[in-house]
Amino acid sequence: GGDGGDGGDGSGTAGWVQWRRSVKAATGAAELKTAMRQLGDAAPAAEGRAGRVWRSSWWARLEESVTLPQLALRLLELEAAVWPRHGVVAGMPLEAAVQESDGSNREWVRAGIVSVWRDGSFRVRVRFESRSERGEWLEDYAYAEGAR
């Protein structure tokens, strides 16, 4: 959105406005890192234990980042993990269909969204355990306009 924005994405909050000012004033990686810390503080809190673990690891990666490309990657990671797109946000639960490797016992299991990209596409972590198998994997879903 524009500079005043209130698109439901946090763009109208005081923290977001302050962050944009800091980025515009940044003349190097150190100043940009300071702005990234401000953005991390202003970002919505991740939900649940997994969200807290992710957030903690993000802060550690931010502190280790020293180049502009590294800082740009931290920004994309934070954006994908905390800002909603089309009503979808990381941490939201959903159900995914899984089945045994032989195609039997199809069932729905609880899964969680771990990242949401700018176009609304998202990544889900699926954990599955049955009497004979167990596994964990990431699965990507594309956003389709108007789909429900």
C-alpha positions in Angstrom: 0.0 0.0 0.0 0.8 3.7 0.2 2.6 5.6 2.9 -0.4 5.9 5.2 -1.7 2.3 4.6 -4.1 0.4 6.7 -4.4 -2.7 4.5 -4.6 -5.0 7.5 -0.9 -5.7 7.0 0.4 -3.5 9.8 1.5 -0.8 7.4 -0.4 1.9 9.3 1.2 1.1 12.7 3.6 3.4 14.4 6.3 0.7 14.4 6.0 0.2 10.7 6.2 4.0 10.0 9.3 4.3 12.2 10.9 1.3 10.5 10.3 2.9 7.0 12.0 6.1 8.3 15.0 4.1 9.6 15.4 2.3 6.3 15.3 5.5 4.3 18.0 7.0 6.6 20.2 3.9 6.5 23.5 4.4 4.7 25.0 1.0 5.3 24.5 -2.5 6.6 24.9 -1.5 10.3 22.1 1.1 10.1 19.9 -1.3 8.1 20.5 -4.0 10.8 19.3 -1.5 13.4 16.2 -1.0 11.3 15.7 -4.7 11.0 15.8 -5.0 14.8 13.0 -2.4 15.0 11.0 -4.3 12.5 11.5 -7.5 14.4 10.2 -5.8 17.5 7.2 -4.4 15.7 6.2 -7.6 14.0 3.3 -9.6 15.2 4.2 -12.3 17.7 4.4 -15.9 16.3 2.0 -18.3 17.9 2.8 -21.4 19.9 6.1 -23.1 20.8 7.1 -23.6 17.1 6.6 -19.9 16.5 8.7 -18.9 19.5 11.5 -21.3 18.4 11.4 -19.9 14.9 11.5 -16.3 16.2 14.4 -17.1 18.4 16.4 -18.6 15.5 15.5 -15.6 13.3 16.9 -13.2 15.9 20.1 -15.3 16.0 20.4 -15.3 12.2 19.8 -11.5 12.2 22.6 -10.9 14.6 25.0 -13.0 12.5 24.0 -11.2 9.3 26.6 -8.5 8.2 26.0 -8.0 4.5 23.1 -6.4 2.7 22.1 -9.6 0.9 22.0 -11.4 4.3 19.8 -8.7 5.7 17.5 -8.8 2.7 17.1 -12.5 3.3 16.2 -11.9 7.0 13.5 -9.5 5.8 12.0 -12.0 3.5 12.1 -14.7 6.2 10.3 -12.4 8.7 7.7 -11.3 6.1 6.9 -14.9 5.2 6.6 -16.0 8.8 4.5 -13.2 10.4 2.5 -11.1 7.9 -0.8 -12.4 6.6 -1.6 -12.7 2.9 -5.2 -13.1 1.7 -6.2 -14.1 5.3 -3.5 -16.8 5.6 -0.8 -16.4 8.2 2.0 -18.7 9.5 0.9 -20.7 12.5 -2.6 -21.3 11.2 -3.7 -24.9 11.5 -5.2 -26.9 8.7 -5.7 -30.5 7.7 -3.7 -32.4 5.1 -4.5 -35.7 3.4 -1.9 -38.5 3.9 -1.9 -42.1 3.1 0.3 -45.2 3.6 3.0 -45.7 1.0 0.9 -48.5 -0.6 -2.0 -46.1 -1.0 -4.1 -47.5 1.8 -5.5 -45.8 4.9 -6.0 -42.3 3.5 -6.7 -40.0 6.4 -6.6 -36.3 7.3 -4.0 -35.1 9.8 -3.6 -31.8 11.5 -0.8 -29.7 9.9 0.4 -26.1 10.3 1.3 -23.3 7.9 4.9 -22.3 8.4 5.4 -19.6 5.7 3.2 -17.4 3.5 4.7 -15.7 0.5 3.7 -12.4 -1.1 1.4 -14.0 -3.7 -0.6 -15.9 -1.0 1.1 -19.2 -1.7 2.1 -21.0 1.5 4.2 -23.9 2.9 2.8 -26.5 5.3 4.6 -28.8 7.7 2.9 -32.2 7.8 3.7 -34.7 10.5 2.3 -38.2 10.1 2.4 -41.2 12.3 0.6 -44.5 11.8 1.0 -48.1 13.0 3.7 -48.8 10.4 5.1 -45.4 9.3 5.9 -42.0 10.5 7.3 -38.9 8.7 7.5 -35.2 8.5 7.7 -33.1 5.4 7.1 -29.7 3.9 4.4 -29.2 1.2 3.8 -26.0 -0.8 0.4 -24.8 -2.0 -0.3 -22.1 -4.6 -2.7 -19.4 -4.0 -5.7 -19.4 -6.4 -7.7 -16.2 -6.6 -11.3 -16.9 -5.6 -10.7 -20.5 -4.4 -12.0 -21.6 -1.1 
